[in-house]
Amino acid sequence: MVGIANNRRTIYTKKMIRQAFLALLSQKELEKITVKEITEAADINRGTFYKYYKDTFDLLQKIEEEVMNDLLADIQLNSQPMDTWLTTLLEKIKNRPEIRILVLGNTKSNFLSPLLEQIKPEAFQQFSQYFPTATQTEMELYLSYFVEGSVGLIIRWLKDFEELNAHEVSKLLLNVFRTEIY
């Protein structure tokens, strides 16, 4: 039915906008993507785009939020050990084209950092096993190190070492904390 927010036509139109945008994002910087380019690629008019999104930045934000919510639901943080959900997360990052584009795309947004920040309670629980005498401040710093280092490692893996599977990369990330530092 026309006029209903989640009817098939609306869902299809948003899907086409999203696909067109992600294809453009894989080729050029976010700041250089225009609504006109998106609408031409999606074969819709500008008014239709503006019915759903304010601009390209709003579109990117909505895509990132949706993908992040899907990922967090899929990896089931609370019911699995850290290495299991980290491997699941890495598999999804590697195998879902839209996530790869968000991670490797031409945005100033860093999709992975906020995603990895979402795992803070679970990470603290795991890190406390590796660093039983760490203070709250030290745990915060360990988490920052893990998040930012993980982002760099994941990006490098996707760009240069894709032959490694997600389980191998998960082991690399966790080995940093399993090694006695001092």
ABEGO torsion letter per residue (X at the ends): XBGBAABAAAAAAAAAAAAAAAAAAAABBAAABBAAAAAAAAGBBAAAAAAABABAAAAAAAAAAAAAAAAAAAAGAAABBAAAAAAAAAAAAAABAAAAAAAABBBABBAAAAAAAAAAAAAAAAAAAABAABBAAAAAAAAAAAAAAAAAAAAAAAAAAAABBAAAAAAAAAAAAABBAX
